[in-house]
Amino acid sequence: MVGLKVTNVRLSGKLVSDVDKLAKRHDLNRSEVIRQALTVYIHLVENMGTMLRPLAFQVKPSQIGYMRRGDVAILKVPTGHAIVVGSTSSGAVGSKSLDKVKVQGRVLGKFLARVALMDVAATGAFPLLLSVTLGVEKEPTGREILEGIRREAAVLGLEPNQVVMENTEENFETVQTGAGLTVVGFANEEELRLGKTRPGDLLVAVGKPKVGDEVLPAEAKGEIADLKNVTWLSQKKYVHDIVPVGTFGIAYEARMMAYAVGRQLKFAEKTAIDLEKTAGPATVVLVTVDGEKLEELTLLLRKPITVVGEIL
């Protein structure tokens, strides 16, 4: 036919399957479905003007909303999305001669990644990038730390070679380990787990507070929270807010969770764990949960569960 041109287009297998389903349903051939789809799309673009240039690229800095929760920053944009940034650091922990706590590099890397990934994942965001800044040489210390970081990133199904950025100290010889890690995540604003706590919720600690040389033996016994626990908890609707606990301890974070929703907190009269003790590298996760689901939570999670208090 006059005026027609042949154009080759590469489509994914799923898209081709969807096109074929439409073609069969409406008794059309594949080419006609694609032609009609493009015609409708071009009409929308010409009349709406934003589909080819999404609203996200028109956002001005003044339109971005900023909020903080502990070591996490949440940047909300008018498109209904949020960028979530979490960070952590470590000093004098590692295999160097002047390190105060002696651990293998891969162990340090694992817990660095775990802390920052848990902080971001607990908000409901999905981590997309890990930026690692190491105050040690790449070989061999830096490589070992990065190995631990990459293994922990893989727990979430991330491809370490794609999402891990690294920077090491190659100018000077170091005798003590210093490390920092920043995680960037992305979420739909409506899926963020912030301020979801309800009156009557139980405040529950998952894991036991451990620090320093206590951490590895406790992990071997299954006594501390981990990244898999956070991802599992984030999939349960009866779990409302999720907050990893670190240096400031359970009691402090519990008060902050209640304060964030403008409620009072009634602590349990007795608990089997020290609520003031530092939880080191996020060995405890605090959650607010529907009290009727406490038994289910205990049975399925297989980690030490302690009722810390109740939201009034």
Helices and strands as residue ranges (DSSP letters): H 13-25, H 30-48, G 55-58, G 61-63, E 65-69, E 72-77, E 81-91, E 93-94, E 101-102, H 105-121, E 126-134, I 138-142, H 143-154, H 160-163, E 164-167, E 178-188, G 189-191, E 202-206, G 212-214, H 215-220, H 227-233, E 239-245, H 250-260, E 265-267, E 284-289, G 291-293, H 294-301, E 305-311
